[in-house]
């Protein structure tokens, strides 16, 4: 039985997914590409991806870089879908998806060359962020690297967080550059490289770059023709625009 989403109350990422959006990262595909370039993956290395969802990014990374990927995902339906996608891609020997909670990384026995987390830490409290990063540190081999793509707040943090909470229905908690750095340092991770930029999740040019022209047109059509969807998407877009000077993205690699 298909569950009907209440678009007035569900988190923003579910709203955008309903509209047809695939790339749900604040800096878009370009920021993720920068992160992967910095990583400099070598064939045969190992990567742990947090909140692997349907396995799409795991599949892309495994194909492109010939690394072995383990994805951890809490939602059992997403785990099942990810395994189907991996099997269809012929990568079952290279990618493993496990059902688990990113707050319990201490249960992981394997160590990895890399850990990847995108748009995950922002949605956690300060305590939650610290717990996840502590687990990340424990999952890395000596000299291993943590790759992260998150929201950035530049100024007026409380105002930004309030606006985001009202529009995306999640208690988003983006940090400043220095706060991200301090958080990593407290977990025993030192930021080696970083890049920041503007929040472009609902920017038309970024959408075309991320989704392609055809999918962008389909997304816009879905938004325009479905009133409840349109209401939420426009609310999020207004929030992003209003906080444009204070809200952005950060990608960083720490070791």
Secondary structure, 3 states (H helix, E strand, C coil): CCCCCCCCCCCHHHHHHHHCCCCCCCCHHHHHHHHHHHHCCCCCCEEEEECCCCCHHHHHHHHHHCCEEEEEECCHHHHHHHHHHHHHCCCCCCEEEEECCHHHHHHCCCCEEEEEEECCHHHCCHHHHHHHHHHHHHHEEEEEEEEEEEEEECCCHHHHHHHHHHHHCCCCCCECHHHHHHHHHHCCCCEEEEEEEECCCCCHHHHHHHHCHHHHHHHHHHHHHCHHHHHHHHHHHHHHHHCCCCEEEEEEEEC
